[in-house]
Amino acid sequence: MIGTDQVATTSSVERGTVMNFVNRTDVAGQLQVLGLDPATAKDRVAAMTDQEVRMLAGQINSLPAGADSTGIILLILIIAVIWWVWKR
């Protein structure tokens, strides 16, 4: 059985992964191109459910280390999810 501390730690790590991604300069620039202030995006990430954060963190962790078209598509998808959550 998984303890509450372990679940809370995992959730915190996943939320940190998404926040670090949103803090990247290239991601912040893309957010601004889409009309979303990076500070607002951070607020929206903070308001996401653990399940939403887990999904995004999983996508971020599966991105390839080098930039290619798949990475760009996933970046846009992640930004779109943040934007969608913000508009809800």
C-alpha positions, 0 to 999 in steps of 0.5 A: 500500500502506498502511503499518503506522504509518498503520494503527496511527494509524487504529486509535488514532483510532477507539479514541479516538472510542469512548472519547470517546463512552463518556466523555460524561456522557449515555452514562455515565449510560445505562451506569449505568442498564443496570448497567454501570460506566463504568470497566468500559465503558472497560476493555471498549473497551480489550479490543475488537478493532480490527474491533469498535472500527472498527464502533462508531466508524463508527456513532458518526461516522454519528450526527446532530449533533442529538438525535433518535430515531435517535440515541437508538436508535444510542446504545442499540445502541452501549451494547448492543454494549459490554455484550455484549462485556463479558459475553463 
